[in-house]
Amino acid sequence: MIFVLTVVILWFVYAFLLYRIRKSMFSLPSALLPLLLSSIIITIDLGFNYLAATNPSLNDGIGLHGFFAQFIFSDNGWSAGLFRQYYEISIFVSCVLTLTFMLVQFIKPVRKKGKKAK
C-alpha cells in the first residue's frame, strides 16, 4: 500500500511540475504516459513472480524474483495466491490506465487565446 501511495504522489508531483513548466503545451496524455509505462512494467514484474511461485521447478520455494515485488510485498505471508491476487489487481490497473490514456488522446486541450495586437 505504501508503494502505491508513493507512486501516486510522485505522479501528482510530476504532473503538477509539468503543468507549471509547460502551461500552454501541457497535455494530459503526456502526463499519464509515465504512470502507464510504470504500471505495465510492474505488471510484468508481478507476472514473473506469480509464474515463479506456481512453477516449483524454477526454484526451491516461494521467493521474490523481481525488483518491484520487493517494494510491494512485506517480508512474510507470501503465497502463490497472494502473488496471483496482486498480479490480477495490477492487470486491472494497467488496463484502466491504458483505456484512460486512449480516451484522453481524443480530448483536445483548451488553449487560451491571447490578445490580438492592433
C-alpha angles and dihedrals in degrees: 000000000000090000092054093048091049092051093048093047091048090049092051090050090049093048092047093050091045089053093047094049099040104030098154094037097042117126128177094226091059089052093047096048097079090048091050094047093048090049091053092048091050090048091054090048093050090046090054090051091049091050091049091048094052096044109068093187090069095061145359094253144341114310142148113269103172136068099237095042089069089063096043102048127057122230099267140033097055117162138156088250092055091049090050093048093052091044092053091048090050092050090051092049092047091050092049091049091048092051091046090050091050093048093047089054088069095052111094115217116242109243121206112236115230124224114273116241116231 
